Amino acid sequence: MTIRRVNHVVLSVTDIDASTRFYRDVLGLTVVDTIPGRGPSPFMVFLRSSAESTNHHDLGLLATASADARPADGTPPGLVHVSFEVGTLDELAHIQGKLEAVGSVRQCLDQGMHLSVYATDPDGIELELIWRVPEDEWSFDTEIERKPLDLEAARKRWGGDRVTGAAAGVPA
């Protein structure tokens, strides 16, 4: 099993509008998707670093109400998770097994654009291990989904050794 690269980072921020402006206007990232919030501001904003990026997002911003507030899942402001990309579903299954063996798996999700295994490291820092769904199988027009991962169904659909993302030479 080989980690191919860091795929994306998600940050919890206290002012999602200000953070969006900073990453968009100062650093030049492009907003590619949002998840609505309760008020006028989004709950999540997804940004890409360049038009050449083939990721759904390179940076995700998760809204908190204030510096002392936490979202419903208890995530404080700061790092939510770092996502690492693997090349095949067999690699994802292998790392999922290793993470389960040490008791660190939190959840496994099919998110449409990638299949995810969320786990924590020994300090409780959240990691996401992903396999990128083939580019012709998802679109930015498709609503983001979060459903339980059925890894065996995915392996039947795409094969365990189908290489995608960085492992297939697709630019970040």
Salt bridges, closest charged atoms under 4 A:
ASP25 OD1 - ARG24 NE 2.67
ASP33 OD2 - HIS56 NE2 3.28
GLU85 OE1 - ARG5 NH2 3.13
GLU85 OE1 - ARG132 NH1 3.43
ASP90 OD1 - ARG155 NH2 2.74
GLU91 OE2 - ARG4 NH2 2.66
GLU126 OE2 - HIS81 ND1 3.72
GLU126 OE1 - ARG106 NH1 2.22
GLU128 OE1 - HIS8 NE2 2.88
GLU128 OE1 - HIS81 NE2 2.93
GLU128 OE2 - HIS114 NE2 3.34
GLU137 OE1 - ARG157 NH2 2.51
GLU145 OE1 - LYS147 NZ 3.57
GLU152 OE2 - ARG155 NH1 2.90
